[in-house]
């Protein structure tokens, strides 16, 4: 996801000068629903390593805490914690795991093409001084194809993987109105132990079209202030990033997982936007999950 982003977005069916009270209430409800959906999937990813043999499906509860940038290029922080149910399904075609819900279209020994959807937690843009008086940032939903490549072949023990997703971006707070397109190439290396422990290292980038970049960095004439000039966003790089994630089983039903990510906007297309006040920023998250129910049938495969 744009932030794997726990993501910002602008606007909820109101002018960019600010939301009306009814729009704010609708946005709050839709953001909460979308955030819960993301955590549902994220918790499913974490709990997937609880058992030595990964089950076809599982249900449980997870506590998720996240501390992130308000948006790429911002010095402001956004912190969330939620207790949510989660569910996972790992079939040969339909998959609800790894933070996404999708369908496998093509599958080979070293590659896979799927069509998937994902969402991410939004941020309160009003907490960022550079965005004072502008609409808050909420939750985006993304849908589109992804090519996954295992240069050395698939393995239950992990290895090198290349992800090349192209996604259409929609605003969950505005009737899923289109907000542009994103491309998020990523190279990752993952190690998995038979007991369910895993470690993942990754490096990647986020690229958006003009409309998507404008959501984060555009400043309309109505939003100009003495310290904030008008700005027309350009298509291109949003951020580059390096990340690490881990998972550790706790007993037969519990799981502890987490991630840390470092984003850099030094080479971004809109680094000169008046809304950018930090070249680098970090995000971290922790998940504690407990499996309640699980299938006795094993998963089709455990390589999400």
N, C-alpha and C positions, 0 to 999 in steps of 0.2 A: 504494500500500500504506500501511497505517496509519502507518508511520513513514516510504512510497515508498520508509515507516518502515523502517528495518532494525530489526526489531521485537522487542519484548519479549512474553513471555507467561509465565504462571505454570503450574506444576503439571505432573506427568507421571504421573498415576495414583497419587499418594501423598497423604498428608494435607498440609495447608498448613503443618504444623509442620516438615516437612523430608522429603527423599526418602530412600528406602532405597537401599543400594548397588546392587542390581540395577536399580532404577528410574533411578538416575543414569547407569549404563552404557547403558541403553536410550535415555535422553534424549540422551546425547552422540552416539550413533550416528545417531539420527533427526535431530538438529539439524544434524549434519555433512552428511547427505544433503540436507536442505531448503536449507541454505546453499549447497551446491554447485549445486542447482537454480536458485536465485535468480541466482547469479553466471553460470550458463550463459545465462540469458535476458538479464541485464544486459550481459554481454559481447557478446551478439548485437546489442543496441541500439547499442552503441558501434561495432562493426565495420560496421554498416549504411551508414556514410557513407564507407567506404573507396574506393568506386568512383564514377566520374561517373554511370554507369548502374547503379542498384541491382539486384543479382541476385535471382532468385526464391528461391534458397537459398544458404547458405554455411556452412562449417565452419571452425573454427580454434581457437586457443589464446589465453587472456587472463590477464593478471595483474591482480588487483583488490585494492586496499588501501582500507580504510574506517576512519575515526575518527569515532565517534558517541557521543551520550548513551547511558547505560545504558538509560534509558527517558525519556519526556517528563516534565520536571519534576525530573530528577535532575542533580546536579552531577558525578556519577561518569562516567567515560569507558569505552568499550569499543573496542578496536582489533583489526582482523582483516586478514589478507592471505592470498590464495590464488592458486594457479595452476590454472586449470580449463579444460576444453574448452568450446566454445560452439557452438550451432547456431541457425540462423534460417531461417524459411520465411515467405514473403510472398505467399500465394495469395489468390484472390478471396473465399474463405470461411474457410479455416483460416489462422490467423496465429500465428507464434511469434516475436515481436519486441517491442521497446519494454518489455522486462522482464515480459512477460505471454504466456500461451498462451491462445488463445480462438477463438471462432467468430463470424463476422459474421452477425447475424440480419436486420437491415434496413439499407439503405444508400441515401442520397440525396445530392443535390448539396451540401447544407449540414449533413447530420446522419448519424449512424450509431449503431446499437445493436448491441452485441456481448455475448457471454457469455464471461467470461474467468476465469482463475485466475492467482494470483501468490503469491509467498512473499518473505520477507525475513529477513535475518540477525538472530539473536537476540543477547542480551547476557548476561554473567555478573552476575546480580543481587547475588551475594555481594560483588562489588567495590564496591557502593554501601553506605556506612555505614548509611543509613536502613533497609536491608533485611537487616542482619546477622542470620543465623540463619533467614532465610526461604528458600523454594525459589528456585532460580535461574530466570532468564528465558531462554526459548529462542526457537523459531521458530514463527510462525503462517502458516497457508496460508489464502488468501481466495478465495472463489468467488461469482460473481454477475454481474448485468447492469450495463452501463455505457452511458450516453447521452453521445455526443460531438457537439458543435455547433461548426460553423465559421460565425460570424455573417456573414463576408464571402465565404464559399465556400471550397472546398478549393483549395490551391495548392502546387505542388512547391517554391515559394520560401518557404513557411511562412505566418505570419499568426497571427491570434487564434483560440484554441480554448477551449471550455468543456467540462470533463469532469465528469460526475455519476454516479459509481459507487456502487452499493449492494451490499455484500458480506456473505455469511455467513463467519464466522471459525472456523477449525478448528485444533486443537492437533496439530501434526505429531509430537509426542512422546507422545501418548496415544491412538493409534489414530484420529487425526482426529476426536476428540470435539469437539462443538460448544462454542464459547466466546462466542457472541453475534453481533452484527451491527455493521457500520460503514457510515458515509456520509462520503465524502471529496470534496466539491466543490472544483474547482480551475479557475482561469483562467490560461491561459498564452499567451505570445507567442513564436513561433519564427521565426528567420531561417535560411534555407539558401542556400548558394552552390552554383553548378554544379560546383565542384571537390570537393564533399563536406564543406566546413566548415559547422558549424551552431552556433547559440547559442539558448538557451531561457531565458526569465524566467517565473516563475510565482508566484502567490499562492493560498493555499487554506486549508482547515481539515480537521480530523479529528473526527468525532462518533461516539460509541459508545453502545450500550445499557448497561444496568446491569451485565450480566454481563461485558461487555468491559472496562468501566471498573474493575470489581472485580479483574480480573486484574492491573491495574497498580497500583491504589491502595487496595484493600481490606486491612484488617488484622483477622484473626479473633481471638477471645478467647485462643486458644492462642498467638498471636504477640505478645501484649501484653508490653511490657517497661517498665522505669522511665522510659525516654525515648520509648516508642512506644505511643500510646493505641490502643484499638480504633476501627475506622473502617469504616462501611458506605458503599460507593461509590454514586454516583448516575449515572443516565444523563445524557448531554449532551456538551458540547464537551470534547475531550481536549487539543487544541492548535491554534493558528493558525500558519501558516508562510509564509515567503518563500524562494524558491529560485532558483538559477541553474545551468545546465548548459552544457557546450560540447563540441565534437568537432572534431578536426583530423586529416586524413589524413597519414600518414607514408609516403611512397613509394607504390608500387602495391598493397601488401598490408598495410601497417601502419596503426594508428590510435591516437591519444591522446585520451582523453575524461576528463571529470571533472564533479563537481557540488559545490555548497555549499548548505546549507540552514540557515535560522535559525528556530527554533521558540519560541513564547511560550505559556505556560500561565496568563497573568494573568487571563483571562476564563474559564478552564476550570471545569467543573462540580465538579471534585474538587481544586481548588487548595489547599484546607485540609487535605488528607490529610497525616498525619504522614510519609508517604513522599515528599512533595514538598519539596525543599530548594533549588530553583533556578527562578526565574521564566522565565529564558530559557536557551537552549542552542543549540549549533551542531553540524552534522555535515558531514563532507567525504569525498569519495572520488575515487580516480583509477583509470582503466583503461588498460592498454596491451594492445592486441590485434593478433594476426597472423592473417590469413586464410590457410588452407591449401588449401581447395577451394571452388569457387563455380560456380553454374550459369551456362551461357551464355545462358539465357533470362532476360529482365528480369522484375522483380517486377510483380505486377498493378498495384500503385501503391506509392509510397514514403511515403505519408502515414499513419504508424502512429497 
